[in-house]
Amino acid sequence: MKKFTKGFLIGTLTTVGAVLAGLVSFHKTVVSPIEEEEQRFDDNRRKAVRKSRSAHIN
């Protein structure tokens, strides 16, 4: 029974580690680039609005 318990715990920890590694890699390869692109679009939009307003003030 001791071997079963030890194997079960090791298997559970390994599975949890694999799932966490998968989530982290998914976040880095899919979510982060999308967030960075959205941030870039927001920055460009802010710059365009400032430029537009400053051009029409004079």
ROSE-4610 file (N, C-alpha, C; in Angstrom, 1 decimal, always signed):
// ROSE-4610
residu = [M/M/M/K/K/K/K/K/K/F/F/F/T/T/T/K/K/K/G/G/G/F/F/F/L/L/L/I/I/I/G/G/G/T/T/T/L/L/L/T/T/T/T/T/T/V/V/V/G/G/G/A/A/A/V/V/V/L/L/L/A/A/A/G/G/G/L/L/L/V/V/V/S/S/S/F/F/F/H/H/H/K/K/K/T/T/T/V/V/V/V/V/V/S/S/S/P/P/P/I/I/I/E/E/E/E/E/E/E/E/E/E/E/E/Q/Q/Q/R/R/R/F/F/F/D/D/D/D/D/D/N/N/N/R/R/R/R/R/R/K/K/K/A/A/A/V/V/V/R/R/R/K/K/K/S/S/S/R/R/R/S/S/S/A/A/A/H/H/H/I/I/I/N/N/N]
num = [1/1/1/2/2/2/3/3/3/4/4/4/5/5/5/6/6/6/7/7/7/8/8/8/9/9/9/10/10/10/11/11/11/12/12/12/13/13/13/14/14/14/15/15/15/16/16/16/17/17/17/18/18/18/19/19/19/20/20/20/21/21/21/22/22/22/23/23/23/24/24/24/25/25/25/26/26/26/27/27/27/28/28/28/29/29/29/30/30/30/31/31/31/32/32/32/33/33/33/34/34/34/35/35/35/36/36/36/37/37/37/38/38/38/39/39/39/40/40/40/41/41/41/42/42/42/43/43/43/44/44/44/45/45/45/46/46/46/47/47/47/48/48/48/49/49/49/50/50/50/51/51/51/52/52/52/53/53/53/54/54/54/55/55/55/56/56/56/57/57/57/58/58/58]
x = [+0.8/+0.0/+0.9/+2.1/+2.9/+3.4/+3.7/+4.1/+3.0/+1.8/+0.7/+0.5/+0.6/+0.4/+1.5/+2.7/+3.9/+3.7/+3.4/+3.2/+2.1/+1.0/-0.2/+0.2/+0.9/+1.3/+2.3/+3.2/+4.2/+3.5/+2.6/+1.8/+0.9/+0.3/-0.5/+0.3/+1.4/+2.3/+2.8/+3.2/+3.7/+2.6/+1.4/+0.3/+0.0/+0.0/-0.3/+0.8/+2.1/+3.2/+3.1/+2.7/+2.5/+1.4/+0.3/-0.8/-0.4/+0.3/+0.8/+1.8/+2.7/+3.6/+2.9/+1.9/+1.1/+0.4/-0.2/-0.9/+0.1/+1.3/+2.3/+2.7/+3.0/+3.5/+2.3/+1.1/+0.0/-0.1/+0.0/-0.1/+1.0/+2.3/+3.4/+3.3/+2.7/+2.7/+1.4/+0.3/-0.9/-1.4/-1.5/-2.1/-1.2/+0.0/+0.9/+1.1/+1.3/+1.4/+0.1/-1.1/-2.3/-2.4/-2.0/-2.1/-1.1/+0.1/+1.1/+0.6/+0.0/-0.6/-1.7/-2.6/-3.6/-3.0/-2.0/-1.3/-0.7/-0.1/+0.5/-0.6/-1.7/-2.8/-3.3/-3.5/-3.9/-3.0/-1.7/-0.7/-0.7/-0.9/-1.0/-2.2/-3.3/-4.6/-4.4/-3.8/-3.6/-2.7/-1.7/-0.8/-1.6/-2.4/-3.2/-4.2/-4.8/-5.7/-5.0/-3.9/-3.1/-2.7/-2.2/-1.7/-2.9/-4.0/-5.2/-5.7/-5.7/-6.2/-5.2/-3.9/-3.0/-3.0/-3.3/-3.4/-4.6/-5.6/-6.9/-7.0/-6.0/-6.1/-5.7/-4.7/-4.2/-5.2]
y = [-1.2/+0.0/+1.3/+1.2/+2.3/+2.7/+1.7/+2.0/+2.7/+2.2/+2.8/+4.3/+4.6/+6.0/+6.9/+6.4/+7.1/+7.4/+6.4/+6.5/+7.4/+7.4/+8.2/+9.7/+10.0/+11.3/+11.9/+11.1/+11.5/+11.7/+10.9/+11.0/+12.3/+12.5/+13.7/+15.0/+15.0/+16.2/+16.4/+15.3/+15.4/+16.0/+15.5/+16.0/+17.4/+17.8/+19.2/+20.1/+19.7/+20.4/+20.5/+19.5/+19.5/+20.5/+20.5/+21.4/+22.8/+23.1/+24.5/+24.9/+24.0/+24.4/+24.7/+23.9/+24.1/+25.5/+25.8/+27.1/+28.3/+28.2/+29.2/+29.4/+28.3/+28.4/+28.9/+28.6/+29.1/+30.6/+31.1/+32.5/+33.3/+32.7/+33.4/+33.4/+32.4/+32.3/+32.9/+32.9/+33.3/+34.6/+34.7/+35.8/+37.0/+36.9/+38.0/+38.8/+38.1/+38.9/+39.6/+39.1/+39.8/+41.0/+40.9/+42.0/+43.1/+42.7/+43.7/+44.4/+43.7/+44.3/+45.3/+45.0/+45.9/+47.1/+47.0/+48.1/+49.0/+48.4/+49.2/+50.0/+49.4/+50.0/+51.2/+51.0/+52.0/+53.2/+52.9/+54.0/+54.8/+54.1/+54.8/+55.6/+55.1/+55.9/+57.1/+57.0/+58.2/+59.2/+58.8/+59.7/+60.4/+59.6/+60.2/+61.3/+61.0/+62.0/+63.2/+63.1/+64.3/+65.1/+64.4/+65.1/+65.8/+65.2/+65.7/+67.0/+66.9/+68.0/+69.2/+68.9/+70.0/+70.7/+69.9/+70.5/+71.4/+71.2/+72.0/+73.1/+73.2/+74.3/+75.6/+75.6/+76.8/+77.5]
z = [+0.0/+0.0/+0.0/+0.6/+0.7/-0.7/-1.6/-3.0/-3.8/-3.6/-4.3/-3.9/-2.6/-2.1/-2.7/-2.6/-3.1/-4.6/-5.4/-6.8/-7.1/-6.4/-6.6/-6.4/-5.3/-5.0/-6.1/-6.5/-7.5/-8.8/-9.2/-10.4/-10.4/-9.2/-9.1/-9.2/-8.5/-8.6/-10.0/-10.7/-12.1/-13.0/-12.8/-13.7/-13.4/-12.2/-11.8/-12.4/-12.3/-12.9/-14.4/-15.1/-16.5/-16.9/-16.2/-16.5/-16.3/-15.2/-14.9/-16.0/-16.4/-17.5/-18.8/-19.1/-20.3/-20.2/-19.1/-18.9/-19.1/-18.5/-18.6/-20.0/-20.7/-22.1/-23.0/-22.8/-23.5/-23.3/-22.1/-21.8/-22.5/-22.5/-23.1/-24.7/-25.3/-26.7/-27.3/-26.6/-27.2/-26.5/-25.2/-24.6/-24.6/-24.2/-24.1/-25.4/-26.6/-27.8/-28.2/-27.8/-28.1/-27.2/-25.9/-25.0/-25.5/-25.9/-26.4/-27.6/-28.5/-29.7/-29.4/-28.5/-28.0/-27.4/-26.6/-26.0/-27.0/-28.1/-29.1/-29.9/-30.1/-30.8/-30.0/-28.7/-27.8/-27.8/-27.7/-27.7/-29.1/-30.2/-31.5/-31.5/-31.0/-31.0/-30.2/-29.0/-28.2/-28.9/-29.5/-30.3/-31.4/-32.1/-33.2/-32.7/-31.6/-31.0/-30.6/-29.9/-29.5/-30.7/-31.7/-33.0/-33.6/-33.7/-34.3/-33.6/-32.3/-31.5/-31.6/-31.6/-31.6/-33.0/-34.0/-35.4/-35.6/-34.8/-35.0/-34.0/-33.1/-32.1/-32.7/-33.5/-34.1/-35.0]
